[in-house]
Amino acid sequence: MHEDEKLQQQIADIGTRYLKRTLGELAQLRACLQNARSGAPDSLKQLERLAHKIHGSGAMFGFDNLSESAAQIEQIAAAGNDDPDTLSRIEAGIEALQIRVEQQARDRGIE
């Protein structure tokens, strides 16, 4: 295997690990959202930090559509509003992110 092929394989492996990790983080995002709905302090801040992590990593690994979805969640959570409309917008963002992550995972043969 040539050096270029090795590098491409390493990048693909990192992308696969990112997708697997992000699939797991979707449950964390939902838990943070539920905590926000229950009035738990700092839950929006936790949601914002997790979305920021997904946003940055997605961009770094070339998953631009995932990164954009996470950025939208991050921006909404950063406003610090826990009113029902805002929380519904966050939920819609998480659902959109999940669809995109699952599609990318299927495309790579990840279940």
Rosetta blueprint (number, residue, H / E / L):
1 M L
2 H L
3 E H
4 D H
5 E H
6 K H
7 L H
8 Q H
9 Q H
10 Q H
11 I H
12 A H
13 D H
14 I H
15 G H
16 T H
17 R H
18 Y H
19 L H
20 K H
21 R H
22 T H
23 L H
24 G H
25 E H
26 L H
27 A H
28 Q H
29 L H
30 R H
31 A H
32 C H
33 L H
34 Q H
35 N H
36 A H
37 R H
38 S L
39 G L
40 A L
41 P L
42 D L
43 S H
44 L H
45 K H
46 Q H
47 L H
48 E H
49 R H
50 L H
51 A H
52 H H
53 K H
54 I H
55 H H
56 G H
57 S H
58 G H
59 A H
60 M H
61 F L
62 G L
63 F L
64 D H
65 N H
66 L H
67 S H
68 E H
69 S H
70 A H
71 A H
72 Q H
73 I H
74 E H
75 Q H
76 I H
77 A H
78 A H
79 A L
80 G L
81 N L
82 D L
83 D L
84 P H
85 D H
86 T H
87 L H
88 S H
89 R H
90 I H
91 E H
92 A H
93 G H
94 I H
95 E H
96 A H
97 L H
98 Q H
99 I H
100 R H
101 V H
102 E H
103 Q H
104 Q H
105 A H
106 R H
107 D H
108 R L
109 G L
110 I L
111 E L
